[in-house]
Amino acid sequence: MTEPTEQGRLTSRSIRSFVIRNGRLTKAQAAAIETLLPKFGIRFDSNQPLDLANLFGNNNPVWLEIGFGNGDALIDMAVRYPDVNFIGVEVHEPGVGHALIGIEANELSNVRVVQHDAIEVLEIMLSQQSLARVLLFFPDPWRKKRHFKRRIVQPEFLTLVASRLSDNGVLHCATDWADYAQWMLEHLEACPQLSNTAKEGKFVARPESRTKTRFEQRGERLGHDVFDLVYTRL
Ligand SMILES: C[S@@+](CC[C@H](N)C(=O)[O-])C[C@H]1O[C@@H](n2cnc3c(N)ncnc32)[C@H](O)[C@@H]1O
């Protein structure tokens, strides 16, 4: 397995947690990609970390949402927490288009999106201790055993995330797939830089900060339980 360097950089790509789906863009999404991405997007081409204070024009804490899907939860949180800056990362283009429409409709100045692999965004664009919170809601569960290596929650991913969190920064994960919840718990418990906030060393009730996501609603319709895990950086 690839080991992170001291700076928390993975020395080569080792986790491929997504497949690019050929979802068709609606006209509105295509227009948003064309006109709003230059305004609210951050282009992945940088070899040096972002200057977040300069990007947002203030020193507010920054929360990063990994794999925001259609972005509804990201937009809702940005509306509810105007004193927090949000960066959403998603590879699925229709989702990015949908989120951009939401940013414009709500006149939000505290959200930016990156259409790229979140692992590379963490590695290359975000400096150490730059994030107050990392949100990972309903990541693809990769149910088959031979695909477990594609699960984004892996030891090197957690080391990378922890290195980007500020002191007492928070990693919040949620899933409706019981097997993945157990996997997350085991890997998070084994990460020396992170500490569980749950009293019994397991899961927490859904924090008020987490908006119900589209995938959560789908899981509920299927009768799935939902598991939240909240860890702080030591
Ligand atoms: C199961 S969906 C959940 C979406 C959303 N969080 C929700 O709860 O509705 C997982 C999403 O993560 C995205 N994703 C997976 N790996 C990613 C990565 N490394 N970087 C960015 N996005 C990723 C996928 O494209 C997909 O949209």
The ligand as an SDF file (V2000), in Angstrom:
LIG
                    3D

 27 29  0  0  0  0  0  0  0  0999 V2000
  -23.0130    7.8400   -3.4590 C   0  0  0  0  0  0  0  0  0  0  0  0
  -22.7430    9.4700   -4.0430 S   0  0  0  0  0  0  0  0  0  0  0  0
  -23.2390   10.4880   -2.6790 C   0  0  0  0  0  0  0  0  0  0  0  0
  -23.4810   11.9100   -3.0760 C   0  0  0  0  0  0  0  0  0  0  0  0
  -23.8950   12.8580   -1.9410 C   0  0  0  0  0  0  0  0  0  0  0  0
  -22.8510   12.9900   -0.9510 N   0  0  0  0  0  0  0  0  0  0  0  0
  -25.1880   12.4090   -1.3120 C   0  0  0  0  0  0  0  0  0  0  0  0
  -25.1520   11.9300   -0.1640 O   0  0  0  0  0  0  0  0  0  0  0  0
  -26.2510   12.5270   -1.9340 O   0  0  0  0  0  0  0  0  0  0  0  0
  -20.9670    9.5980   -3.9600 C   0  0  0  0  0  0  0  0  0  0  0  0
  -20.4420   10.7470   -4.7870 C   0  0  0  0  0  0  0  0  0  0  0  0
  -19.0340   10.8890   -4.5530 O   0  0  0  0  0  0  0  0  0  0  0  0
  -18.4060   11.2430   -5.7630 C   0  0  0  0  0  0  0  0  0  0  0  0
  -16.9840   10.8620   -5.6180 N   0  0  0  0  0  0  0  0  0  0  0  0
  -16.4970    9.6190   -5.3830 C   0  0  0  0  0  0  0  0  0  0  0  0
  -15.1670    9.6560   -5.2460 N   0  0  0  0  0  0  0  0  0  0  0  0
  -14.7980   10.9490   -5.4170 C   0  0  0  0  0  0  0  0  0  0  0  0
  -13.5510   11.6140   -5.3990 C   0  0  0  0  0  0  0  0  0  0  0  0
  -12.4030   10.9440   -5.1640 N   0  0  0  0  0  0  0  0  0  0  0  0
  -13.5280   12.9300   -5.6130 N   0  0  0  0  0  0  0  0  0  0  0  0
  -14.6850   13.6140   -5.8440 C   0  0  0  0  0  0  0  0  0  0  0  0
  -15.9020   13.0510   -5.8610 N   0  0  0  0  0  0  0  0  0  0  0  0
  -15.9580   11.7280   -5.6470 C   0  0  0  0  0  0  0  0  0  0  0  0
  -19.1800   10.4820   -6.8190 C   0  0  0  0  0  0  0  0  0  0  0  0
  -19.0640   11.0870   -8.0920 O   0  0  0  0  0  0  0  0  0  0  0  0
  -20.6080   10.5560   -6.2840 C   0  0  0  0  0  0  0  0  0  0  0  0
  -21.3020   11.6760   -6.8110 O   0  0  0  0  0  0  0  0  0  0  0  0
  1  2  1  0
  2  3  1  0
  2 10  1  0
  3  4  1  0
  4  5  1  0
  5  6  1  0
  5  7  1  0
  7  8  2  0
  7  9  1  0
 10 11  1  0
 11 12  1  0
 11 26  1  0
 12 13  1  0
 13 14  1  0
 13 24  1  0
 14 15  1  0
 14 23  1  0
 15 16  2  0
 16 17  1  0
 17 18  1  0
 17 23  2  0
 18 19  1  0
 18 20  2  0
 20 21  1  0
 21 22  2  0
 22 23  1  0
 24 25  1  0
 24 26  1  0
 26 27  1  0
M  CHG  2   2   1   9  -1
M  END
$$$$
